[in-house]
Amino acid sequence: MRDGDLLVLDGADVLALLDEQEQRLLDLVRMAYVAHARGSSALPHSTFLRFPGEERNRIIALPAYLGDGFSVAGMKWVSSFPGNLARGMDRASAVVVLNSAETGRPVAFMEGSTISAKRTAASAALAAVTLHDPNASHTLGVVGCGLINFEVVRFTLAAQPALKRLVVYDLQPGRAEGFAEKCRTLAPDLEVSTAGSVEEVLRAGTLTSFATTATVPHVESLEACPAGSTVLHISLRDLTPEAILAGDNVVDDVDHVCRAQTSVHLAEQLTGTRSFIRCALADILLGVAPPKPSPDVPTIFSPFGLGVLDIAVAQFIYEAACAEGRGSSISSFFPTPWVERGDKRPGARR
């Protein structure tokens, strides 16, 4: 790539470059979390664009800078329109703009929903192997049968090969059946069954992933969870504040997750404190905090979703695309420096 060129990567490019890269993405997410915890990042709060009268629809801007070996900046612009499912479209769509940390110029523009799904799943799988004893259960419970949880299954299989069984639930039984069929393609020996309720999923094993489109908490208690359970609360708004307060809470970033009416935010509003949050995941990765202080209380991982993860993955994609010659390059995308332009008098014809 020459200076001034812009690389464009479409969905097919991004999918191809991330194919069978689960272990690499798990490592990148771990490194990004650690760099952020060490202060080698700049991470403004996400900005939510909402639409009057359409509370479920939103577009979110996640800008970020990541140092500590990455030295990259950028932004994810991601939309969530649940009504798209009825149109035969994916709920989420996104783009990622990657900028040079040296010049500030955009260097790549790429499809971002795949990046978003895979970095979210890598975060969940990393939390699972960090917080949860892989020998405690060979079962993963899934609540919400969409792309995010499909990727969570994929990445958990990569991070925890001992996984042998899935129990899945969705408000739409047909959606759960279709999800189960797709999951069987990930591992031929994977046992997959559907459940009739959230409680049935919680009772099935000690590891559960929530990835739904819920905007209002609907799970009042985690009492159905066996001892030693870990709940990956990916969608952030499934558990009531009371359920949150009864658990051992681990997050990705305390300031970020206590916003936007997440379940953790509602618990903060209810109690007036954040003391119920034990630590961030990076504290455990760095050995500052233990993985699970008590098996008697379910550990809840609530990740807000940090832009540093998106740009870490996007940088990997950009470098791989340049090495393989993938994507479309727009040459000389930027204008000639203004001091070099031959300007004319206003109103004069060329």
C-alpha positions, 0 to 999 in steps of 0.5 A: 500500500502506498501512502494515500491509498485506502484499502477496502475489504468486503465481507467475503475478504474479512471472512476469508482472512479470519477463517480458522483463526480462532486461536489467533483471535483469542490471543489478540483479545487477551493482549488487547485486554492486558494493554488496556488494563496497563493504560496503553489505550485511549477508549472514549465512551461509545456513542449511541445513536437512537431513533425516536419511537424505535427503542430497539434500533441503534447505531453505535460508534466505538472509537479507540486507540491501542498501543503496547505493540499494536500502535493502531487507531480506528472506529467501529460503526455498528448498527443493531436493527432486530427487525432485520431478521424478519426481512431475512437480513442479519440483525447487525451490520457494521464497518470498521475504519482503521487509521494510522497512529502515525499520520491519523489517515484512514488506511482501511475501510472494512466490513465490521459485523464479522469482526464484531461477532468474532471478537465478542465470541473470542472475549466470551471464550477467553472469559470461559477458560479464565473463569471456569474450570474446563473439567467442571462441565462438558456442557455449554448452555446457549440462550439466544440462537443468533450469530453471536452465540454461534460464534461463541460456540465456535470459539469455545470449542477452539478454547475448550476442546473438552466441550461435548454438549450444547443445550440451546434455547430461543424464544422461537423454537424453530430458530433454536432448531436451525441453530442446533443444526448449524452447530452440529456442522462445527463438530461432528461429535457434538451433542446438541439438544434444544431446551424449553426454557431459560431455567432448563438451560441453566440447570443443564451445566455450569457454563451458560452464554446469553446473547439475545436482543433483550432490552429489559431484564427477564431472568430474575434469578440464577438459583437454577445454576449448579455450584461453580457456574459461570454465566457469560452475560454477553447481551448485558440486559437479560439479568435483573439487578437482583440477579446481578447482585446475587452473583460474583461479577466480572466485567471488561471495563467498569466505567464502560459497562455501567452505562446505557441501562445494562443490567450492571448499570441498573444494579449500580442505580439500585445500590448507589455503588459499584462495589458489587463488581469484583474486578475486570477480566484483565485483573485475572489475566494479570494475576491480580485477582483470582478466577473464582473466589467461591464455587457457591456463587455463580460468576457473571461475566458482563462485557460491554464490548471494547473498541480496542478489541475491534481495532486489534482484530482489524489490524490483524486483518489489514496486515494479512490482506496486505500480505496476501494482496486481498481487497480493493485499493483506492489509489490517491484517496486523499486530495493534493495538499492544499498548498500545492493546489492551483487555486483560482479566483472565486467565481471564475470558470475553469 
